[in-house]
Amino acid sequence: MQKNLYKKNNQLIIMTGTTGGIGGYILSNLPNKFDFLILGRSKKIIKIQSKLKKNKKNINYFFYDQKKKLNIKKLKKKIKFSFYKNIHLIFFSGAIDKKINSFERDDWINILKTNLISHLEIFNSLKNFYKKNKNSVTNKVIFLSGGGATNPFPKFPAYSASKTAIVRTVENLSIQYSKQNLCIFAVAPGAIQTKMLSKVLKFSKVGRRSSKKRVLSFLKSSLDRKDKLYNGKLIHVRDKNTKISKKKKYKDHFKLRRIDK
């Protein structure tokens, strides 16, 4: 039985997708002023914890198969949420269709569970914490979107549908929890070279190329923000804050169907 996460910092980041190319890089390079709890089903997260502890990261792990229901009681035993002034959620885990043009029921269910439903379960486990939280820094809930949310991906319909659902979910949650100390938004990272992108490129074209460094830079700055500028929006990592703040001119730009002007 693992011990409760030993608190060193006032802010905690709970993160999924850390065994992947983008998520692993982000986790390794986020500053040590945060405590970290990584969730996943693979034993790789143990190796990740061991490696990053050597780099003085206060990090622990919790096994969670995202295709199954989250055991909230076990998660709350693992860590005392009330110890923290802020708890940020970064959802970077994702699955893509095993076969192209697939409408097989099990494939769709597994992708929707991995890319969206599992993340909502984690968010739901923290609702009481967020309800009481009054810290000056807003708690960030960050979903990974882009891809099929900004353009059709007809060869990968389940993946595309899940990424689109994320954006609408973000818009809904931002309104539902508008009075709480929360900033809930989706990030479009751009086309970054990963195993998943290599699979996509065999059948589809992608937009402008991006980099892990650009995503990291964006996340670092967004985690430090005290305002709710990004709340309810789909933000591409290349978007400028001056553009985001002009609500009237770019009213529809950051919604589900981005309109580039």
Protein Blocks (a to p, Z undefined) as FASTA:
>chain_A
ZZddddfbfbdcddehklbmklmmmmmmpcfkbccddddfbfklmmmmmmmmmnopacdd
ddddfkbccdfklmmmmpcfklpmbdcdddfbdcddfbghiabfklmmmmmmmmmmmmmm
mmmmmmmmmmmpccfbdcdddddeejjlmpccfklmmlmmmmmmmmmmmmmmmmmmmmpc
cddddddebjaddfklmmmmmmpccdddddfklmmmmmmmmmmpcblklgoiacdfkbcf
klmmmmmlmmmmmmmbdcdZZ
